[in-house]
Amino acid sequence: MARRASRSPKTRPPAPDAPEALWRLFLAVPLPEDVKALIGQEIASLQAEGWPVRWVRPETAHLTLHFLGEVERERAELVRLALPGVVAAHEPFTLRTAALGVFPNFRRPRVLWLGLHGQVHRLETLQRDLGETLRTLGFVDTSEPYHPHITLGRVRNDDGERVRLRDLPDAVKSRFVDATTGAAIGPESLPVPVREVVLMRSHLGREGARHEPIAVYPLGGEGAS
């Protein structure tokens, strides 16, 4: 009688709090509650279009500066210790929400976002300085060129409730761009104060990502909390 091939035991990923577990990290600017409420209103309105889009949860919305990816716990600690002075060298400033847009373009929309205007050059400088520090720690910068935005949703690779994937480009453009003037359409403009940068750990789950702040770095301030 032939012997059955022995099966190798299944290996489970380490528990999130295990010492060997990788931390999924990113750097972001937190958003005020009125901006999150505005994002919630826009997403609710766009959801009614029946597009094949996976929408973000408004309470988790943020302004991403750098995505670090899966990081060993010891390396995460090096990141935490390296950033206070970099952020503190920048004075606080304020942005404003702007029009709606997409990446990479309206012919092939993949990410739907809410734009920002105002002192964007100061945000770009902050993002660049953080990137230089991250490179000294061995991180590869994948966010260039940097286009400041607040993500609203990401297109799925299937059809929506009413709008097929192939029809999405025209549907999005008709909603995001004024057909008469060609100008981008947007909600009311609200201030987005940039007062701190947060090192976040992202926990992925069936209900979406949950974000845990690891460290908070004030602009024009001292140290991190």
TORTOR-666314 format. One record per residue (C-alpha): residue number from 1; x negated, y negated, z negated. Coordinates in steps of 0.02 Angstrom, whole numbers, plus 50000, padded with zeros to 5 digits. Layout:
residues N
<vodo><nr>NUM</nr><u>X</u><v>Y</v><w>Z</w></vodo>
...
This chain:
residues 225
<vodo><nr>1</nr><u>50000</u><v>50000</v><w>50000</w></vodo>
<vodo><nr>2</nr><u>49932</u><v>49831</v><w>50051</w></vodo>
<vodo><nr>3</nr><u>49892</u><v>49712</v><w>49913</w></vodo>
<vodo><nr>4</nr><u>49976</u><v>49543</v><w>49909</w></vodo>
<vodo><nr>5</nr><u>49860</u><v>49397</v><w>49930</w></vodo>
<vodo><nr>6</nr><u>49839</u><v>49308</v><w>49765</w></vodo>
<vodo><nr>7</nr><u>49909</u><v>49133</v><w>49761</w></vodo>
<vodo><nr>8</nr><u>49802</u><v>48994</v><w>49696</w></vodo>
<vodo><nr>9</nr><u>49882</u><v>48909</v><w>49546</w></vodo>
<vodo><nr>10</nr><u>49971</u><v>48745</v><w>49582</w></vodo>
<vodo><nr>11</nr><u>49881</u><v>48594</v><w>49515</w></vodo>
<vodo><nr>12</nr><u>49986</u><v>48454</v><w>49448</w></vodo>
<vodo><nr>13</nr><u>49928</u><v>48273</v><w>49453</w></vodo>
<vodo><nr>14</nr><u>49872</u><v>48206</v><w>49285</w></vodo>
<vodo><nr>15</nr><u>50002</u><v>48119</v><w>49177</w></vodo>
<vodo><nr>16</nr><u>50005</u><v>47929</v><w>49202</w></vodo>
<vodo><nr>17</nr><u>49927</u><v>47900</v><w>49030</w></vodo>
<vodo><nr>18</nr><u>49795</u><v>48036</v><w>49046</w></vodo>
<vodo><nr>19</nr><u>49614</u><v>47972</v><w>49043</w></vodo>
<vodo><nr>20</nr><u>49581</u><v>48042</v><w>49217</w></vodo>
<vodo><nr>21</nr><u>49737</u><v>47964</v><w>49296</w></vodo>
<vodo><nr>22</nr><u>49709</u><v>47834</v><w>49431</w></vodo>
<vodo><nr>23</nr><u>49784</u><v>47661</v><w>49408</w></vodo>
<vodo><nr>24</nr><u>49873</u><v>47580</v><w>49556</w></vodo>
<vodo><nr>25</nr><u>49824</u><v>47396</v><w>49537</w></vodo>
<vodo><nr>26</nr><u>49857</u><v>47229</v><w>49618</w></vodo>
<vodo><nr>27</nr><u>49831</u><v>47045</v><w>49580</w></vodo>
<vodo><nr>28</nr><u>49981</u><v>46929</v><w>49591</w></vodo>
<vodo><nr>29</nr><u>50056</u><v>46763</v><w>49543</w></vodo>
<vodo><nr>30</nr><u>50219</u><v>46786</v><w>49444</w></vodo>
<vodo><nr>31</nr><u>50376</u><v>46699</v><w>49506</w></vodo>
<vodo><nr>32</nr><u>50495</u><v>46591</v><w>49402</w></vodo>
<vodo><nr>33</nr><u>50669</u><v>46658</v><w>49367</w></vodo>
<vodo><nr>34</nr><u>50758</u><v>46536</v><w>49483</w></vodo>
<vodo><nr>35</nr><u>50650</u><v>46593</v><w>49629</w></vodo>
<vodo><nr>36</nr><u>50688</u><v>46775</v><w>49587</w></vodo>
<vodo><nr>37</nr><u>50873</u><v>46730</v><w>49585</w></vodo>
<vodo><nr>38</nr><u>50854</u><v>46649</v><w>49756</w></vodo>
<vodo><nr>39</nr><u>50767</u><v>46805</v><w>49821</w></vodo>
<vodo><nr>40</nr><u>50909</u><v>46910</v><w>49752</w></vodo>
<vodo><nr>41</nr><u>51037</u><v>46804</v><w>49843</w></vodo>
<vodo><nr>42</nr><u>50942</u><v>46816</v><w>50008</w></vodo>
<vodo><nr>43</nr><u>50920</u><v>47004</v><w>49994</w></vodo>
<vodo><nr>44</nr><u>51104</u><v>47028</v><w>49952</w></vodo>
<vodo><nr>45</nr><u>51151</u><v>46927</v><w>50106</w></vodo>
<vodo><nr>46</nr><u>51030</u><v>47020</v><w>50219</w></vodo>
<vodo><nr>47</nr><u>51083</u><v>47190</v><w>50152</w></vodo>
<vodo><nr>48</nr><u>51256</u><v>47156</v><w>50221</w></vodo>
<vodo><nr>49</nr><u>51182</u><v>47160</v><w>50397</w></vodo>
<vodo><nr>50</nr><u>51158</u><v>47350</v><w>50386</w></vodo>
<vodo><nr>51</nr><u>50975</u><v>47344</v><w>50439</w></vodo>
<vodo><nr>52</nr><u>50858</u><v>47494</v><w>50416</w></vodo>
<vodo><nr>53</nr><u>50757</u><v>47403</v><w>50282</w></vodo>
<vodo><nr>54</nr><u>50698</u><v>47456</v><w>50109</w></vodo>
<vodo><nr>55</nr><u>50728</u><v>47301</v><w>50005</w></vodo>
<vodo><nr>56</nr><u>50625</u><v>47252</v><w>49853</w></vodo>
<vodo><nr>57</nr><u>50706</u><v>47235</v><w>49683</w></vodo>
<vodo><nr>58</nr><u>50716</u><v>47047</v><w>49650</w></vodo>
<vodo><nr>59</nr><u>50660</u><v>47066</v><w>49469</w></vodo>
<vodo><nr>60</nr><u>50495</u><v>47141</v><w>49529</w></vodo>
<vodo><nr>61</nr><u>50462</u><v>47010</v><w>49665</w></vodo>
<vodo><nr>62</nr><u>50292</u><v>46924</v><w>49656</w></vodo>
<vodo><nr>63</nr><u>50162</u><v>46833</v><w>49760</w></vodo>
<vodo><nr>64</nr><u>50025</u><v>46959</v><w>49800</w></vodo>
<vodo><nr>65</nr><u>49844</u><v>46900</v><w>49806</w></vodo>
<vodo><nr>66</nr><u>49752</u><v>47066</v><w>49821</w></vodo>
<vodo><nr>67</nr><u>49801</u><v>47249</v><w>49821</w></vodo>
<vodo><nr>68</nr><u>49664</u><v>47354</v><w>49741</w></vodo>
<vodo><nr>69</nr><u>49740</u><v>47526</v><w>49768</w></vodo>
<vodo><nr>70</nr><u>49708</u><v>47680</v><w>49660</w></vodo>
<vodo><nr>71</nr><u>49572</u><v>47639</v><w>49534</w></vodo>
<vodo><nr>72</nr><u>49485</u><v>47740</v><w>49399</w></vodo>
<vodo><nr>73</nr><u>49524</u><v>47680</v><w>49223</w></vodo>
<vodo><nr>74</nr><u>49343</u><v>47630</v><w>49187</w></vodo>
<vodo><nr>75</nr><u>49335</u><v>47531</v><w>49349</w></vodo>
<vodo><nr>76</nr><u>49499</u><v>47446</v><w>49306</w></vodo>
<vodo><nr>77</nr><u>49419</u><v>47386</v><w>49145</w></vodo>
<vodo><nr>78</nr><u>49274</u><v>47312</v><w>49244</w></vodo>
<vodo><nr>79</nr><u>49399</u><v>47217</v><w>49350</w></vodo>
<vodo><nr>80</nr><u>49490</u><v>47154</v><w>49197</w></vodo>
<vodo><nr>81</nr><u>49330</u><v>47086</v><w>49122</w></vodo>
<vodo><nr>82</nr><u>49265</u><v>47007</v><w>49283</w></vodo>
<vodo><nr>83</nr><u>49411</u><v>46891</v><w>49325</w></vodo>
<vodo><nr>84</nr><u>49443</u><v>46764</v><w>49185</w></vodo>
<vodo><nr>85</nr><u>49309</u><v>46640</v><w>49238</w></vodo>
<vodo><nr>86</nr><u>49353</u><v>46653</v><w>49422</w></vodo>
<vodo><nr>87</nr><u>49535</u><v>46606</v><w>49391</w></vodo>
<vodo><nr>88</nr><u>49495</u><v>46475</v><w>49259</w></vodo>
<vodo><nr>89</nr><u>49388</u><v>46380</v><w>49385</w></vodo>
<vodo><nr>90</nr><u>49548</u><v>46333</v><w>49479</w></vodo>
<vodo><nr>91</nr><u>49668</u><v>46199</v><w>49418</w></vodo>
<vodo><nr>92</nr><u>49856</u><v>46236</v><w>49416</w></vodo>
<vodo><nr>93</nr><u>49956</u><v>46185</v><w>49569</w></vodo>
<vodo><nr>94</nr><u>50130</u><v>46206</v><w>49643</w></vodo>
<vodo><nr>95</nr><u>50197</u><v>46285</v><w>49802</w></vodo>
<vodo><nr>96</nr><u>50375</u><v>46285</v><w>49870</w></vodo>
<vodo><nr>97</nr><u>50480</u><v>46419</v><w>49951</w></vodo>
<vodo><nr>98</nr><u>50500</u><v>46396</v><w>50139</w></vodo>
<vodo><nr>99</nr><u>50579</u><v>46486</v><w>50287</w></vodo>
<vodo><nr>100</nr><u>50606</u><v>46671</v><w>50323</w></vodo>
<vodo><nr>101</nr><u>50484</u><v>46767</v><w>50432</w></vodo>
<vodo><nr>102</nr><u>50417</u><v>46937</v><w>50481</w></vodo>
<vodo><nr>103</nr><u>50254</u><v>47032</v><w>50504</w></vodo>
<vodo><nr>104</nr><u>50180</u><v>47064</v><w>50628</w></vodo>
<vodo><nr>105</nr><u>50304</u><v>46978</v><w>50747</w></vodo>
<vodo><nr>106</nr><u>50488</u><v>46974</v><w>50799</w></vodo>
<vodo><nr>107</nr><u>50459</u><v>47101</v><w>50937</w></vodo>
<vodo><nr>108</nr><u>50404</u><v>47229</v><w>50807</w></vodo>
<vodo><nr>109</nr><u>50461</u><v>47174</v><w>50634</w></vodo>
<vodo><nr>110</nr><u>50390</u><v>47282</v><w>50495</w></vodo>
<vodo><nr>111</nr><u>50391</u><v>47168</v><w>50342</w></vodo>
<vodo><nr>112</nr><u>50524</u><v>47036</v><w>50306</w></vodo>
<vodo><nr>113</nr><u>50470</u><v>46893</v><w>50195</w></vodo>
<vodo><nr>114</nr><u>50505</u><v>46723</v><w>50120</w></vodo>
<vodo><nr>115</nr><u>50372</u><v>46596</v><w>50165</w></vodo>
<vodo><nr>116</nr><u>50283</u><v>46465</v><w>50060</w></vodo>
<vodo><nr>117</nr><u>50222</u><v>46289</v><w>50094</w></vodo>
<vodo><nr>118</nr><u>50144</u><v>46146</v><w>49997</w></vodo>
<vodo><nr>119</nr><u>49969</u><v>46166</v><w>49924</w></vodo>
<vodo><nr>120</nr><u>49941</u><v>46330</v><w>50015</w></vodo>
<vodo><nr>121</nr><u>49757</u><v>46290</v><w>50043</w></vodo>
<vodo><nr>122</nr><u>49729</u><v>46298</v><w>49856</w></vodo>
<vodo><nr>123</nr><u>49810</u><v>46469</v><w>49848</w></vodo>
<vodo><nr>124</nr><u>49701</u><v>46527</v><w>49993</w></vodo>
<vodo><nr>125</nr><u>49545</u><v>46466</v><w>49901</w></vodo>
<vodo><nr>126</nr><u>49597</u><v>46558</v><w>49743</w></vodo>
<vodo><nr>127</nr><u>49631</u><v>46716</v><w>49841</w></vodo>
<vodo><nr>128</nr><u>49462</u><v>46703</v><w>49929</w></vodo>
<vodo><nr>129</nr><u>49365</u><v>46678</v><w>49767</w></vodo>
<vodo><nr>130</nr><u>49451</u><v>46828</v><w>49689</w></vodo>
<vodo><nr>131</nr><u>49409</u><v>46930</v><w>49843</w></vodo>
<vodo><nr>132</nr><u>49225</u><v>46886</v><w>49831</w></vodo>
<vodo><nr>133</nr><u>49221</u><v>46945</v><w>49650</w></vodo>
<vodo><nr>134</nr><u>49311</u><v>47106</v><w>49696</w></vodo>
<vodo><nr>135</nr><u>49185</u><v>47140</v><w>49833</w></vodo>
<vodo><nr>136</nr><u>49043</u><v>47131</v><w>49706</w></vodo>
<vodo><nr>137</nr><u>49136</u><v>47271</v><w>49615</w></vodo>
<vodo><nr>138</nr><u>49141</u><v>47377</v><w>49772</w></vodo>
<vodo><nr>139</nr><u>49318</u><v>47342</v><w>49832</w></vodo>
<vodo><nr>140</nr><u>49348</u><v>47326</v><w>50018</w></vodo>
<vodo><nr>141</nr><u>49450</u><v>47172</v><w>50063</w></vodo>
<vodo><nr>142</nr><u>49596</u><v>47228</v><w>50173</w></vodo>
<vodo><nr>143</nr><u>49703</u><v>47072</v><w>50156</w></vodo>
<vodo><nr>144</nr><u>49613</u><v>46961</v><w>50285</w></vodo>
<vodo><nr>145</nr><u>49677</u><v>46853</v><w>50360</w></vodo>
<vodo><nr>146</nr><u>49780</u><v>46803</v><w>50209</w></vodo>
<vodo><nr>147</nr><u>49957</u><v>46742</v><w>50244</w></vodo>
<vodo><nr>148</nr><u>50044</u><v>46687</v><w>50083</w></vodo>
<vodo><nr>149</nr><u>50220</u><v>46757</v><w>50073</w></vodo>
<vodo><nr>150</nr><u>50346</u><v>46842</v><w>49959</w></vodo>
<vodo><nr>151</nr><u>50399</u><v>47012</v><w>50026</w></vodo>
<vodo><nr>152</nr><u>50586</u><v>47041</v><w>50038</w></vodo>
<vodo><nr>153</nr><u>50588</u><v>47212</v><w>50120</w></vodo>
<vodo><nr>154</nr><u>50499</u><v>47338</v><w>50232</w></vodo>
<vodo><nr>155</nr><u>50574</u><v>47417</v><w>50387</w></vodo>
<vodo><nr>156</nr><u>50611</u><v>47604</v><w>50374</w></vodo>
<vodo><nr>157</nr><u>50576</u><v>47724</v><w>50515</w></vodo>
<vodo><nr>158</nr><u>50759</u><v>47772</v><w>50533</w></vodo>
<vodo><nr>159</nr><u>50922</u><v>47690</v><w>50582</w></vodo>
<vodo><nr>160</nr><u>51021</u><v>47579</v><w>50465</w></vodo>
<vodo><nr>161</nr><u>51203</u><v>47586</v><w>50419</w></vodo>
<vodo><nr>162</nr><u>51258</u><v>47489</v><w>50573</w></vodo>
<vodo><nr>163</nr><u>51102</u><v>47426</v><w>50662</w></vodo>
<vodo><nr>164</nr><u>50990</u><v>47549</v><w>50754</w></vodo>
<vodo><nr>165</nr><u>50802</u><v>47531</v><w>50737</w></vodo>
<vodo><nr>166</nr><u>50784</u><v>47485</v><w>50921</w></vodo>
<vodo><nr>167</nr><u>50909</u><v>47342</v><w>50899</w></vodo>
<vodo><nr>168</nr><u>50826</u><v>47273</v><w>50743</w></vodo>
<vodo><nr>169</nr><u>50706</u><v>47147</v><w>50827</w></vodo>
<vodo><nr>170</nr><u>50849</u><v>47050</v><w>50909</w></vodo>
<vodo><nr>171</nr><u>50956</u><v>47061</v><w>50753</w></vodo>
<vodo><nr>172</nr><u>50819</u><v>46993</v><w>50640</w></vodo>
<vodo><nr>173</nr><u>50770</u><v>46854</v><w>50759</w></vodo>
<vodo><nr>174</nr><u>50950</u><v>46795</v><w>50777</w></vodo>
<vodo><nr>175</nr><u>50962</u><v>46783</v><w>50587</w></vodo>
<vodo><nr>176</nr><u>50790</u><v>46707</v><w>50553</w></vodo>
<vodo><nr>177</nr><u>50774</u><v>46584</v><w>50699</w></vodo>
<vodo><nr>178</nr><u>50893</u><v>46445</v><w>50752</w></vodo>
<vodo><nr>179</nr><u>50940</u><v>46485</v><w>50933</w></vodo>
<vodo><nr>180</nr><u>50963</u><v>46300</v><w>50977</w></vodo>
<vodo><nr>181</nr><u>50807</u><v>46222</v><w>50901</w></vodo>
<vodo><nr>182</nr><u>50692</u><v>46374</v><w>50887</w></vodo>
<vodo><nr>183</nr><u>50656</u><v>46325</v><w>50706</w></vodo>
<vodo><nr>184</nr><u>50637</u><v>46454</v><w>50570</w></vodo>
<vodo><nr>185</nr><u>50787</u><v>46468</v><w>50455</w></vodo>
<vodo><nr>186</nr><u>50766</u><v>46471</v><w>50266</w></vodo>
<vodo><nr>187</nr><u>50859</u><v>46451</v><w>50102</w></vodo>
<vodo><nr>188</nr><u>50843</u><v>46301</v><w>49988</w></vodo>
<vodo><nr>189</nr><u>50665</u><v>46256</v><w>49942</w></vodo>
<vodo><nr>190</nr><u>50619</u><v>46289</v><w>49760</w></vodo>
<vodo><nr>191</nr><u>50454</u><v>46253</v><w>49670</w></vodo>
<vodo><nr>192</nr><u>50336</u><v>46397</v><w>49637</w></vodo>
<vodo><nr>193</nr><u>50213</u><v>46342</v><w>49501</w></vodo>
<vodo><nr>194</nr><u>50046</u><v>46432</v><w>49506</w></vodo>
<vodo><nr>195</nr><u>49987</u><v>46433</v><w>49326</w></vodo>
<vodo><nr>196</nr><u>49917</u><v>46608</v><w>49305</w></vodo>
<vodo><nr>197</nr><u>49860</u><v>46765</v><w>49393</w></vodo>
<vodo><nr>198</nr><u>49913</u><v>46935</v><w>49329</w></vodo>
<vodo><nr>199</nr><u>49822</u><v>47101</v><w>49349</w></vodo>
<vodo><nr>200</nr><u>49965</u><v>47224</v><w>49373</w></vodo>
<vodo><nr>201</nr><u>49978</u><v>47412</v><w>49366</w></vodo>
<vodo><nr>202</nr><u>50112</u><v>47484</v><w>49478</w></vodo>
<vodo><nr>203</nr><u>50205</u><v>47641</v><w>49425</w></vodo>
<vodo><nr>204</nr><u>50293</u><v>47722</v><w>49573</w></vodo>
<vodo><nr>205</nr><u>50458</u><v>47811</v><w>49544</w></vodo>
<vodo><nr>206</nr><u>50619</u><v>47864</v><w>49628</w></vodo>
<vodo><nr>207</nr><u>50702</u><v>47701</v><w>49579</w></vodo>
<vodo><nr>208</nr><u>50559</u><v>47598</v><w>49651</w></vodo>
<vodo><nr>209</nr><u>50400</u><v>47528</v><w>49577</w></vodo>
<vodo><nr>210</nr><u>50386</u><v>47472</v><w>49397</w></vodo>
<vodo><nr>211</nr><u>50252</u><v>47341</v><w>49361</w></vodo>
<vodo><nr>212</nr><u>50151</u><v>47336</v><w>49201</w></vodo>
<vodo><nr>213</nr><u>50042</u><v>47182</v><w>49166</w></vodo>
<vodo><nr>214</nr><u>49866</u><v>47232</v><w>49117</w></vodo>
<vodo><nr>215</nr><u>49793</u><v>47058</v><w>49095</w></vodo>
<vodo><nr>216</nr><u>49848</u><v>46877</v><w>49119</w></vodo>
<vodo><nr>217</nr><u>49723</u><v>46746</v><w>49177</w></vodo>
<vodo><nr>218</nr><u>49772</u><v>46562</v><w>49160</w></vodo>
<vodo><nr>219</nr><u>49715</u><v>46437</v><w>49290</w></vodo>
<vodo><nr>220</nr><u>49608</u><v>46299</v><w>49216</w></vodo>
<vodo><nr>221</nr><u>49607</u><v>46398</v><w>49054</w></vodo>
<vodo><nr>222</nr><u>49496</u><v>46506</v><w>48948</w></vodo>
<vodo><nr>223</nr><u>49487</u><v>46695</v><w>48953</w></vodo>
<vodo><nr>224</nr><u>49628</u><v>46818</v><w>48978</w></vodo>
<vodo><nr>225</nr><u>49768</u><v>46883</v><w>48868</w></vodo>
